[in-house]
Amino acid sequence: MLIWEAAVVIGALVRPAAKSVRENSGLAVISLVLAFGLWIFVTDAENPEQNHPLGFSVPIRPVNVPANVVVTKVGTGPVAQEVAVEVRVEENTFDSLTKEDFQATMDLTGTGVGEYSRRIDVQPLTARGNLRIVDWDPHEVKVTLAQLVSKSLSVEVEVSKAPSDFKVTQTKPETDRAVVSGPQEQVNQAAQVVASVDAEGRTDSFDTAVRLEARNQQGELVGQVQVDPAIMDVHIELEQISFSRALAVTPQITGTPRAGYIQLGPSVDPPVVTVFGPQTFIEQAVSISTEPVDIEDETADVTRTVSLQLPTGASVKGGVNVTVKVKISPAPGQQVFAVPVSVDNLADDLRVAGTVPAVQVFLSGPAPDLLELDPGDIKATVDVGGKGAGTHRVGVKVTAPNKFEVRSISAQEIEITLEQR
């Protein structure tokens, strides 16, 4: 019902408009023309066409070149000359124009070997922005044509940047020969055709398409010639000749420290190195040893820079030298000393009856110092202050230099007899 009602309303609006157009057809045509003209005027006002010189030149391309000649020179040099072009185009299209939107051609129909003056024709290759060519310069240039000659040369494959641990075992171009064509002077200079292959990052045999280059005896590129085929498939065989692996460095220590000293353990910098070598060695090796570091009779830390012991054909990333540090420290020791006991604070009217027994003192400390310790530096004393005549049990006090520790004494107390003088 809603659709039907909408159709009734639209019909009621359209029928009077259609009747008016039929009765005033001339006025309708005039209105249409005026509207179209107004649209053109507004569009042109918003985006007017302007004349502009291009900010780039258009290269000249010879066309219809006879099969038996080759272009060696256009204008003043061997490089293709270009023309400056002025165009008319809508303002908002001009900045988007590129060289690919134009062609400048020189027709060489009917020419042969020699020098000619030929007119240049410039055409747009796009219609956007109502693009048109206004003018160009120059309108005519000289062109030099030479006899086209050809010769067959062998194809040499040149491989560069192959990884250091790989070698090229075979190079196989698609064909063994290629044809070099061009001016006779340049063709005569060509001594070989080279397929230059970049093997950087390659670790497997591969196939690649390579552009062929004509080169002279010195290996320099020969210009103004064409090589047929221009591109060739080449097969490159690679074989890995060196293998690598990260190996722990094991320092080799010889000799022993001086008596009383111990080796606490060596360290090495770097602790791990990347070793390159034959496949069998790399697969079996778990570590790499250093040259010997001698610590015979040493009493302090030893630091040495030594080489790694590498088998023939092996190498190390970053160099073969490492730094070995061996920490040497005094060994802990213990020793027994017989120490006489001295009496302190004895009264003037008393004396010790008999002899005072010595005690055994057990000291611990650095072994080298124990070996050099003078027993006289150990003191064992008893204090009899306030004691009278008679027999007494008194405690023994032992003192030793600071670096030593008194671990035990054979007698904590001793008997001592005092008598009148």
PyMOL commands that set and color helices and strands:
alter all, ss='L'
color gray80, all
select helices_A, chain A and resi 2-23+25-46+91-94+99-101+128-130+184-189+279-284+367-372+375-377
alter helices_A, ss='H'
color red, helices_A
select strands_A, chain A and resi 49-53+58-63+69-74+82-90+102-107+114-124+132-137+140-160+166-173+177-183+192-198+206-215+226-228+231-240+243-250+253-254+261-269+272-277+287-289+293-294+302-307+315-316+321-330+332-339+341-344+350-353+359-366+379-383+390-399+405-409+413-420
alter strands_A, ss='S'
color yellow, strands_A
deselect
rebuild
show_as cartoon
